[in-house]
């Protein structure tokens, strides 16, 4: 198996070997239901299907991120939003852009939110060999 992986790496570039995939997780029946659970300019943590997802609401709408601050790994629970479209980790107050995830010299994974007929889904991206 290890030898096969080495051969794959030799023949293909990293981008050709690893594929970006998205796992869509149902998080609410509707955008309104989800929005009603989150106070304006705050972030709330949802635990769904084994994933801890941080969802926030600001003047531009809802956003979702991985619930693990890249600074020291704490939860964003209790965090808040700023007027410059960032959300703030409550532990050391690093701010992260809600669109790019950048902030504090690092970044947090931002997830897509999609409303479909069957409900509201959060798309968690991951890298896979297959
Ligand atoms: S753990 Fe989030 S800013 Fe330090």
Backbone and ligand atoms as CSV (ligand in chain L), in Angstrom:
chain,resi,resn,atom,element,x,y,z
A,1,UNK,N,N,0.835,-1.206,0.000
A,1,UNK,CA,C,0.000,0.000,0.000
A,1,UNK,C,C,0.865,1.249,0.000
A,2,UNK,N,N,1.875,1.289,0.883
A,2,UNK,CA,C,2.752,2.466,0.968
A,2,UNK,C,C,3.497,2.676,-0.342
A,3,UNK,N,N,3.938,1.574,-0.937
A,3,UNK,CA,C,4.644,1.667,-2.214
A,3,UNK,C,C,3.724,2.218,-3.297
A,4,UNK,N,N,2.465,1.774,-3.278
A,4,UNK,CA,C,1.504,2.272,-4.268
A,4,UNK,C,C,1.309,3.774,-4.119
A,5,UNK,N,N,1.234,4.254,-2.874
A,5,UNK,CA,C,1.067,5.692,-2.644
A,5,UNK,C,C,2.279,6.468,-3.133
A,6,UNK,N,N,3.480,5.919,-2.909
A,6,UNK,CA,C,4.697,6.589,-3.394
A,6,UNK,C,C,4.667,6.707,-4.912
A,7,UNK,N,N,4.231,5.667,-5.585
A,7,UNK,CA,C,4.148,5.691,-7.047
A,7,UNK,C,C,3.150,6.745,-7.500
A,8,UNK,N,N,2.001,6.804,-6.808
A,8,UNK,CA,C,0.993,7.814,-7.157
A,8,UNK,C,C,1.577,9.208,-7.020
A,9,UNK,N,N,2.316,9.468,-5.936
A,9,UNK,CA,C,2.901,10.785,-5.731
A,9,UNK,C,C,3.946,11.111,-6.788
A,10,UNK,N,N,4.666,10.116,-7.234
A,10,UNK,CA,C,5.691,10.359,-8.245
A,10,UNK,C,C,5.071,10.702,-9.596
A,11,UNK,N,N,3.935,10.102,-9.879
A,11,UNK,CA,C,3.326,10.285,-11.195
A,11,UNK,C,C,2.403,11.503,-11.291
A,12,UNK,N,N,1.905,11.951,-10.150
A,12,UNK,CA,C,0.944,13.044,-10.184
A,12,UNK,C,C,1.359,14.166,-9.243
A,13,UNK,N,N,0.883,15.352,-9.517
A,13,UNK,CA,C,1.128,16.462,-8.610
A,13,UNK,C,C,0.198,16.335,-7.414
A,14,UNK,N,N,0.488,17.106,-6.383
A,14,UNK,CA,C,-0.322,17.069,-5.169
A,14,UNK,C,C,-1.793,17.373,-5.476
A,15,UNK,N,N,-2.035,18.361,-6.345
A,15,UNK,CA,C,-3.407,18.736,-6.682
A,15,UNK,C,C,-4.137,17.616,-7.406
A,16,UNK,N,N,-3.393,16.811,-8.160
A,16,UNK,CA,C,-4.027,15.712,-8.877
A,16,UNK,C,C,-4.339,14.538,-7.950
A,17,UNK,N,N,-3.536,14.379,-6.888
A,17,UNK,CA,C,-3.714,13.247,-5.971
A,17,UNK,C,C,-4.828,13.532,-4.966
A,18,UNK,N,N,-4.765,14.689,-4.311
A,18,UNK,CA,C,-5.751,15.016,-3.293
A,18,UNK,C,C,-6.919,15.764,-3.914
A,19,UNK,N,N,-8.105,15.347,-3.559
A,19,UNK,CA,C,-9.302,15.996,-4.096
A,19,UNK,C,C,-10.038,16.731,-2.986
A,20,UNK,N,N,-10.519,17.918,-3.315
A,20,UNK,CA,C,-11.324,18.680,-2.368
A,20,UNK,C,C,-12.756,18.155,-2.443
A,21,UNK,N,N,-13.282,17.833,-1.299
A,21,UNK,CA,C,-14.650,17.315,-1.245
A,21,UNK,C,C,-15.444,18.145,-0.245
A,22,UNK,N,N,-16.750,18.072,-0.351
A,22,UNK,CA,C,-17.630,18.801,0.566
A,22,UNK,C,C,-18.649,17.828,1.140
A,23,UNK,N,N,-18.757,17.815,2.463
A,23,UNK,CA,C,-19.800,17.041,3.123
A,23,UNK,C,C,-20.870,18.032,3.567
A,24,UNK,N,N,-22.096,17.854,3.062
A,24,UNK,CA,C,-23.187,18.768,3.389
A,24,UNK,C,C,-23.945,18.242,4.594
A,25,UNK,N,N,-24.073,19.073,5.607
A,25,UNK,CA,C,-24.725,18.683,6.853
A,25,UNK,C,C,-25.972,19.528,7.061
A,26,UNK,N,N,-27.099,18.817,7.254
A,26,UNK,CA,C,-28.368,19.508,7.522
A,26,UNK,C,C,-28.297,20.145,8.902
A,27,UNK,N,N,-28.572,21.455,8.961
A,27,UNK,CA,C,-28.432,22.143,10.241
A,27,UNK,C,C,-29.740,22.770,10.720
A,28,UNK,N,N,-30.685,23.009,9.802
A,28,UNK,CA,C,-31.975,23.589,10.213
A,28,UNK,C,C,-33.000,23.380,9.109
A,29,UNK,N,N,-34.274,23.549,9.476
A,29,UNK,CA,C,-35.360,23.400,8.500
A,29,UNK,C,C,-35.392,24.549,7.492
A,30,UNK,N,N,-35.066,25.748,7.964
A,30,UNK,CA,C,-35.094,26.920,7.083
A,30,UNK,C,C,-34.089,27.950,7.592
A,31,UNK,N,N,-33.777,28.908,6.737
A,31,UNK,CA,C,-32.865,29.975,7.137
A,31,UNK,C,C,-33.453,30.775,8.289
A,32,UNK,N,N,-34.775,30.981,8.258
A,32,UNK,CA,C,-35.410,31.742,9.338
A,32,UNK,C,C,-35.285,31.002,10.671
A,33,UNK,N,N,-35.517,29.700,10.665
A,33,UNK,CA,C,-35.380,28.896,11.887
A,33,UNK,C,C,-33.967,29.016,12.446
A,34,UNK,N,N,-32.981,28.903,11.547
A,34,UNK,CA,C,-31.588,28.995,11.981
A,34,UNK,C,C,-31.269,30.394,12.490
A,35,UNK,N,N,-31.697,31.397,11.742
A,35,UNK,CA,C,-31.420,32.786,12.114
A,35,UNK,C,C,-32.045,33.143,13.466
A,36,UNK,N,N,-33.238,32.599,13.720
A,36,UNK,CA,C,-33.914,32.895,14.993
A,36,UNK,C,C,-33.156,32.359,16.208
A,37,UNK,N,N,-32.302,31.360,15.989
A,37,UNK,CA,C,-31.541,30.768,17.103
A,37,UNK,C,C,-30.276,31.553,17.448
A,38,UNK,N,N,-29.917,32.518,16.593
A,38,UNK,CA,C,-28.651,33.229,16.778
A,38,UNK,C,C,-28.918,34.716,16.986
A,39,UNK,N,N,-28.542,35.275,18.120
A,39,UNK,CA,C,-28.719,36.716,18.323
A,39,UNK,C,C,-27.862,37.515,17.333
A,40,UNK,N,N,-28.325,38.689,16.957
A,40,UNK,CA,C,-27.587,39.553,16.033
A,40,UNK,C,C,-26.195,39.860,16.596
A,41,UNK,N,N,-25.202,39.783,15.715
A,41,UNK,CA,C,-23.801,40.069,16.033
A,41,UNK,C,C,-23.189,39.122,17.059
A,42,UNK,N,N,-23.709,37.914,17.084
A,42,UNK,CA,C,-23.154,36.889,17.976
A,42,UNK,C,C,-22.848,35.631,17.180
A,43,UNK,N,N,-22.077,34.739,17.754
A,43,UNK,CA,C,-21.850,33.418,17.159
A,43,UNK,C,C,-22.367,32.360,18.122
A,44,UNK,N,N,-22.871,31.271,17.528
A,44,UNK,CA,C,-23.422,30.156,18.297
A,44,UNK,C,C,-22.790,28.879,17.770
A,45,UNK,N,N,-22.601,27.928,18.640
A,45,UNK,CA,C,-21.987,26.668,18.231
A,45,UNK,C,C,-23.056,25.583,18.149
A,46,UNK,N,N,-23.051,24.851,17.032
A,46,UNK,CA,C,-23.960,23.728,16.817
A,46,UNK,C,C,-23.127,22.455,16.712
A,47,UNK,N,N,-23.558,21.421,17.387
A,47,UNK,CA,C,-22.910,20.113,17.271
A,47,UNK,C,C,-23.837,19.204,16.479
A,48,UNK,N,N,-23.430,18.901,15.249
A,48,UNK,CA,C,-24.258,18.107,14.346
A,48,UNK,C,C,-23.397,17.035,13.687
A,49,UNK,N,N,-23.874,15.786,13.714
A,49,UNK,CA,C,-23.175,14.667,13.060
A,49,UNK,C,C,-21.696,14.586,13.439
A,50,UNK,N,N,-21.370,14.926,14.670
A,50,UNK,CA,C,-19.985,14.838,15.118
A,50,UNK,C,C,-19.131,16.048,14.765
A,51,UNK,N,N,-19.725,17.046,14.149
A,51,UNK,CA,C,-18.991,18.263,13.794
A,51,UNK,C,C,-19.434,19.415,14.692
A,52,UNK,N,N,-18.485,20.189,15.175
A,52,UNK,CA,C,-18.787,21.410,15.925
A,52,UNK,C,C,-18.671,22.565,14.932
A,53,UNK,N,N,-19.803,23.213,14.687
A,53,UNK,CA,C,-19.862,24.267,13.667
A,53,UNK,C,C,-20.240,25.577,14.335
A,54,UNK,N,N,-19.468,26.599,14.053
A,54,UNK,CA,C,-19.727,27.936,14.574
A,54,UNK,C,C,-20.567,28.678,13.534
A,55,UNK,N,N,-21.726,29.159,13.927
A,55,UNK,CA,C,-22.555,29.946,13.011
A,55,UNK,C,C,-22.812,31.298,13.639
A,56,UNK,N,N,-22.591,32.331,12.843
A,56,UNK,CA,C,-22.771,33.690,13.337
A,56,UNK,C,C,-23.756,34.453,12.475
A,57,UNK,N,N,-24.209,35.566,13.015
A,57,UNK,CA,C,-25.150,36.425,12.281
A,57,UNK,C,C,-24.716,37.866,12.466
A,58,UNK,N,N,-24.525,38.541,11.325
A,58,UNK,CA,C,-24.256,39.978,11.380
A,58,UNK,C,C,-25.179,40.692,10.392
A,59,UNK,N,N,-24.915,41.972,10.157
A,59,UNK,CA,C,-25.801,42.767,9.301
A,59,UNK,C,C,-25.898,42.219,7.877
A,60,UNK,N,N,-24.908,41.430,7.435
A,60,UNK,CA,C,-24.907,40.860,6.081
A,60,UNK,C,C,-25.551,39.478,6.010
A,61,UNK,N,N,-25.913,38.914,7.153
A,61,UNK,CA,C,-26.546,37.594,7.148
A,61,UNK,C,C,-25.808,36.585,8.009
A,62,UNK,N,N,-25.990,35.313,7.639
A,62,UNK,CA,C,-25.385,34.217,8.397
A,62,UNK,C,C,-24.052,33.805,7.782
A,63,UNK,N,N,-23.163,33.299,8.615
A,63,UNK,CA,C,-21.918,32.713,8.133
A,63,UNK,C,C,-21.583,31.524,9.018
A,64,UNK,N,N,-20.755,30.621,8.487
A,64,UNK,CA,C,-20.394,29.416,9.243
A,64,UNK,C,C,-18.890,29.208,9.185
A,65,UNK,N,N,-18.339,28.677,10.265
A,65,UNK,CA,C,-16.901,28.418,10.340
A,65,UNK,C,C,-16.636,27.195,11.206
A,66,UNK,N,N,-15.466,26.641,11.046
A,66,UNK,CA,C,-15.034,25.544,11.911
A,66,UNK,C,C,-14.930,26.085,13.330
A,67,UNK,N,N,-15.451,25.346,14.281
A,67,UNK,CA,C,-15.452,25.838,15.658
A,67,UNK,C,C,-14.154,25.493,16.373
A,68,UNK,N,N,-13.058,25.971,15.817
A,68,UNK,CA,C,-11.764,25.755,16.451
A,68,UNK,C,C,-10.879,26.933,16.078
A,69,UNK,N,N,-10.631,27.792,17.038
A,69,UNK,CA,C,-9.811,28.971,16.757
A,69,UNK,C,C,-8.400,28.529,16.372
A,70,UNK,N,N,-7.868,29.059,15.266
A,70,UNK,CA,C,-6.534,28.645,14.834
A,70,UNK,C,C,-5.415,29.169,15.747
A,71,UNK,N,N,-5.735,30.086,16.634
A,71,UNK,CA,C,-4.705,30.603,17.526
A,71,UNK,C,C,-4.282,29.551,18.541
A,72,UNK,N,N,-5.199,29.144,19.421
A,72,UNK,CA,C,-4.861,28.111,20.405
A,72,UNK,C,C,-5.907,27.005,20.491
A,73,UNK,N,N,-6.800,26.970,19.516
A,73,UNK,CA,C,-7.718,25.835,19.412
A,73,UNK,C,C,-8.980,25.895,20.252
A,74,UNK,N,N,-9.251,27.023,20.864
A,74,UNK,CA,C,-10.466,27.115,21.680
A,74,UNK,C,C,-11.709,27.267,20.800
A,75,UNK,N,N,-12.869,27.044,21.424
A,75,UNK,CA,C,-14.152,27.209,20.753
A,75,UNK,C,C,-14.456,28.700,20.570
A,76,UNK,N,N,-15.263,29.000,19.547
A,76,UNK,CA,C,-15.714,30.382,19.333
A,76,UNK,C,C,-16.968,30.698,20.136
A,77,UNK,N,N,-17.433,29.738,20.927
A,77,UNK,CA,C,-18.647,29.947,21.725
A,77,UNK,C,C,-18.497,31.213,22.573
A,78,UNK,N,N,-19.492,32.072,22.478
A,78,UNK,CA,C,-19.439,33.333,23.208
A,78,UNK,C,C,-18.791,34.461,22.413
A,79,UNK,N,N,-18.402,34.159,21.155
A,79,UNK,CA,C,-17.788,35.176,20.318
A,79,UNK,C,C,-18.805,36.172,19.801
A,80,UNK,N,N,-18.323,37.196,19.135
A,80,UNK,CA,C,-19.201,38.252,18.652
A,80,UNK,C,C,-18.696,38.782,17.304
A,81,UNK,N,N,-19.504,39.611,16.666
A,81,UNK,CA,C,-19.178,40.176,15.355
A,81,UNK,C,C,-18.827,41.647,15.494
A,82,UNK,N,N,-18.027,42.131,14.543
A,82,UNK,CA,C,-17.646,43.540,14.534
A,82,UNK,C,C,-18.238,44.215,13.296
A,83,UNK,N,N,-18.180,45.537,13.261
A,83,UNK,CA,C,-18.737,46.287,12.132
A,83,UNK,C,C,-17.958,46.079,10.837
A,84,UNK,N,N,-16.688,45.639,10.927
A,84,UNK,CA,C,-15.889,45.429,9.719
A,84,UNK,C,C,-15.946,43.978,9.219
A,85,UNK,N,N,-17.093,43.326,9.417
A,85,UNK,CA,C,-17.374,41.997,8.873
A,85,UNK,C,C,-16.433,40.908,9.400
A,86,UNK,N,N,-16.092,41.009,10.677
A,86,UNK,CA,C,-15.269,39.975,11.309
A,86,UNK,C,C,-16.030,39.372,12.478
A,87,UNK,N,N,-15.619,38.173,12.872
A,87,UNK,CA,C,-16.098,37.617,14.129
A,87,UNK,C,C,-14.896,37.421,15.037
A,88,UNK,N,N,-15.144,37.528,16.324
A,88,UNK,CA,C,-14.053,37.609,17.292
A,88,UNK,C,C,-14.083,36.401,18.218
A,89,UNK,N,N,-12.914,35.788,18.386
A,89,UNK,CA,C,-12.771,34.692,19.342
A,89,UNK,C,C,-12.806,35.306,20.751
A,90,UNK,N,N,-13.619,34.750,21.649
A,90,UNK,CA,C,-13.746,35.363,22.976
A,90,UNK,C,C,-12.534,35.140,23.880
A,91,UNK,N,N,-11.637,34.249,23.501
A,91,UNK,CA,C,-10.534,33.904,24.403
A,91,UNK,C,C,-9.436,34.970,24.393
A,92,UNK,N,N,-8.864,35.258,23.221
A,92,UNK,CA,C,-7.805,36.274,23.135
A,92,UNK,C,C,-8.178,37.405,22.180
A,93,UNK,N,N,-9.415,37.377,21.711
A,93,UNK,CA,C,-9.986,38.452,20.902
A,93,UNK,C,C,-9.341,38.647,19.532
A,94,UNK,N,N,-8.895,37.578,18.914
A,94,UNK,CA,C,-8.453,37.662,17.531
A,94,UNK,C,C,-9.716,37.744,16.674
A,95,UNK,N,N,-9.681,38.599,15.632
A,95,UNK,CA,C,-10.810,38.748,14.738
A,95,UNK,C,C,-10.550,38.030,13.421
A,96,UNK,N,N,-11.587,37.407,12.849
A,96,UNK,CA,C,-11.476,36.665,11.596
A,96,UNK,C,C,-12.545,37.141,10.621
A,97,UNK,N,N,-12.133,37.366,9.360
A,97,UNK,CA,C,-13.052,37.814,8.322
A,97,UNK,C,C,-14.102,36.727,8.059
A,98,UNK,N,N,-15.366,37.101,7.999
A,98,UNK,CA,C,-16.430,36.096,7.828
A,98,UNK,C,C,-16.439,35.493,6.422
A,99,UNK,N,N,-15.822,36.173,5.438
A,99,UNK,CA,C,-15.802,35.654,4.074
A,99,UNK,C,C,-14.563,34.816,3.776
A,100,UNK,N,N,-13.402,35.267,4.251
A,100,UNK,CA,C,-12.148,34.566,3.929
A,100,UNK,C,C,-11.610,33.736,5.091
A,101,UNK,N,N,-12.007,34.062,6.302
A,101,UNK,CA,C,-11.491,33.374,7.481
A,101,UNK,C,C,-10.157,33.926,7.962
A,102,UNK,N,N,-9.595,34.914,7.241
A,102,UNK,CA,C,-8.275,35.438,7.611
A,102,UNK,C,C,-8.342,36.348,8.835
A,103,UNK,N,N,-7.277,36.259,9.638
A,103,UNK,CA,C,-7.180,37.132,10.802
A,103,UNK,C,C,-6.070,36.661,11.724
A,104,UNK,N,N,-5.436,37.598,12.411
A,104,UNK,CA,C,-4.387,37.257,13.363
A,104,UNK,C,C,-3.204,36.539,12.747
A,105,UNK,N,N,-2.944,36.773,11.453
A,105,UNK,CA,C,-1.811,36.128,10.790
A,105,UNK,C,C,-2.077,34.670,10.437
A,106,UNK,N,N,-3.303,34.241,10.550
A,106,UNK,CA,C,-3.649,32.858,10.230
A,106,UNK,C,C,-5.058,32.857,9.621
A,107,UNK,N,N,-5.730,31.742,9.596
A,107,UNK,CA,C,-7.102,31.724,9.084
A,107,UNK,C,C,-7.873,30.566,9.695
A,108,UNK,N,N,-9.186,30.716,9.674
A,108,UNK,CA,C,-10.088,29.653,10.105
A,108,UNK,C,C,-10.896,29.217,8.885
A,109,UNK,N,N,-11.260,27.942,8.813
A,109,UNK,CA,C,-12.053,27.446,7.687
A,109,UNK,C,C,-13.462,28.021,7.746
A,110,UNK,N,N,-13.849,28.656,6.639
A,110,UNK,CA,C,-15.205,29.178,6.488
A,110,UNK,C,C,-16.002,28.167,5.662
A,111,UNK,N,N,-17.215,27.880,6.092
A,111,UNK,CA,C,-18.056,26.906,5.397
A,111,UNK,C,C,-19.185,27.614,4.647
A,112,UNK,N,N,-19.583,27.026,3.530
A,112,UNK,CA,C,-20.730,27.550,2.780
A,112,UNK,C,C,-22.024,27.166,3.492
A,113,UNK,N,N,-23.018,28.037,3.360
A,113,UNK,CA,C,-24.355,27.735,3.857
A,113,UNK,C,C,-25.289,27.772,2.653
A,114,UNK,N,N,-26.074,26.710,2.470
A,114,UNK,CA,C,-27.018,26.650,1.351
A,114,UNK,C,C,-28.399,26.292,1.853
A,115,UNK,N,N,-29.395,27.047,1.374
A,115,UNK,CA,C,-30.776,26.673,1.670
A,115,UNK,C,C,-31.313,25.899,0.479
A,116,UNK,N,N,-31.842,24.717,0.765
A,116,UNK,CA,C,-32.436,23.870,-0.272
A,116,UNK,C,C,-33.870,23.556,0.131
A,117,UNK,N,N,-34.588,22.841,-0.742
A,117,UNK,CA,C,-35.970,22.470,-0.405
A,117,UNK,C,C,-36.048,21.660,0.877
A,118,UNK,N,N,-35.046,20.825,1.112
A,118,UNK,CA,C,-35.065,19.932,2.280
A,118,UNK,C,C,-34.477,20.565,3.545
A,119,UNK,N,N,-33.997,21.804,3.470
A,119,UNK,CA,C,-33.487,22.472,4.662
A,119,UNK,C,C,-32.239,23.289,4.387
A,120,UNK,N,N,-31.606,23.719,5.470
A,120,UNK,CA,C,-30.384,24.524,5.368
A,120,UNK,C,C,-29.193,23.612,5.659
A,121,UNK,N,N,-28.207,23.672,4.767
A,121,UNK,CA,C,-27.042,22.799,4.877
A,121,UNK,C,C,-25.771,23.633,5.012
A,122,UNK,N,N,-24.829,23.084,5.791
A,122,UNK,CA,C,-23.493,23.673,5.890
A,122,UNK,C,C,-22.534,22.727,5.177
A,123,UNK,N,N,-21.706,23.279,4.301
A,123,UNK,CA,C,-20.764,22.476,3.520
A,123,UNK,C,C,-19.394,22.470,4.158
A,124,UNK,N,N,-18.995,21.306,4.656
A,124,UNK,CA,C,-17.692,21.181,5.302
A,124,UNK,C,C,-16.710,20.602,4.296
A,125,UNK,N,N,-15.705,21.401,3.930
A,125,UNK,CA,C,-14.712,20.963,2.953
A,125,UNK,C,C,-13.639,20.132,3.621
A,126,UNK,N,N,-13.182,19.124,2.920
A,126,UNK,CA,C,-12.071,18.322,3.396
A,126,UNK,C,C,-11.293,17.799,2.196
A,127,UNK,N,N,-10.095,17.314,2.455
A,127,UNK,CA,C,-9.250,16.777,1.403
A,127,UNK,C,C,-9.232,15.259,1.503
A,128,UNK,N,N,-9.340,14.603,0.342
A,128,UNK,CA,C,-9.393,13.150,0.344
A,128,UNK,C,C,-8.509,12.590,-0.764
A,129,UNK,N,N,-8.001,11.416,-0.530
A,129,UNK,CA,C,-7.245,10.721,-1.567
A,129,UNK,C,C,-8.182,10.102,-2.600
A,130,UNK,N,N,-9.438,9.849,-2.202
A,130,UNK,CA,C,-10.350,9.111,-3.092
A,130,UNK,C,C,-11.577,9.909,-3.467
L,1,LIG,S1,S,-7.749,30.928,21.180
L,1,LIG,FE1,FE,-8.872,32.239,19.894
L,1,LIG,S2,S,-7.761,34.074,19.908
L,1,LIG,FE2,FE,-6.627,32.758,21.177
